[in-house]
Amino acid sequence: MKPAQLFQLLFIFVAAVFVYGFVATAKEGELRRSCGALCSLAPNYAATNRVAPDFELPNLTGQRRKLSDYKGKAIILNFWSKTCQPCLEEMPSLAALARSLQKRGDVVLLTVSIDESADDARATLGPILGPDIPFEVLMDPESQVVAGRFGTKLYPETWFIDQDFVVRARVDGARDWSTGEAVALVDSFRAPLTCGIDFRRGRPDGPDAGLCGESLD
């Protein structure tokens, strides 16, 4: 083989290695962006194999709402009760999240109270949030939806449902929802690369679990 041909082959090989490395680095960067919010939020459950159960409940003015009314949008669904102190503690940050989403048409924040009546829910939220409640409150006093459809027994609990009505994550317990992680998680649902991380019992699993710094045993 002539030196010129050998040099040409060597150049092609080096270029191929460079391109492969660049593509791999770019893909890893995109995966980190796609998975970053999920890793930071560290939900108790995350996967893509469960469709959200539909339901219909009245809101604070008595109008009935179906969860499927919001299909096509990402849904953040929060379950709470006046007897749950952590629920009340996270309400201001939940309200801040709701206000940050008001100008967006692709995501909605809904809450479901298991308290006795709409008056009861308003009396609970009023001293915390004032007269302007920035999110829809649905009433489920007998917990037919919260416990019966979603299996929730401890509060607060927050579900993330994507625009295709697939449950993507469940967060147990109170969080500071004003940090931006919830919005980033919702935005990741439309990311070009699907995040290959599930969460079980609050720990990451799946081919990309290493991006969270740990994996299930």
RAUR-V134326 format. One record per backbone hydrogen bond with DSSP energy under -1.0 kcal/mol. CO is the residue of the C=O (numbers start at 1). NH is the residue of the N-H. If there is no record, write none. Layout:
# RAUR-V134326
CO:NH
CO:NH
This chain:
# RAUR-V134326
2:6
3:7
4:8
5:9
6:10
7:11
8:12
9:13
10:14
11:15
12:16
13:17
14:18
15:19
16:20
17:21
18:22
19:23
20:24
21:25
22:26
23:27
24:28
25:29
26:30
27:31
28:32
29:33
30:34
31:35
32:36
35:39
36:40
37:41
38:42
44:202
45:170
46:199
50:167
55:67
57:65
58:139
59:62
63:59
65:57
66:69
67:70
68:71
70:73
74:108
75:161
76:110
77:159
78:112
79:157
80:114
81:84
84:88
85:89
86:90
90:94
91:95
92:96
93:97
94:98
95:99
96:100
97:101
101:104
106:74
108:76
109:136
110:78
111:138
112:80
113:140
117:121
118:122
119:123
120:124
121:125
122:126
125:129
126:130
136:111
138:113
140:143
143:147
143:148
145:149
145:150
146:152
156:173
157:79
158:171
159:77
160:168
160:169
161:75
162:165
163:72
165:52
166:162
169:160
170:44
170:45
171:158
175:177
176:179
180:184
181:185
182:186
183:187
184:188
186:189
187:190
188:191
195:197
196:208
198:205
199:46
200:203
203:200
204:216
205:198
206:209
208:211
209:212
210:213
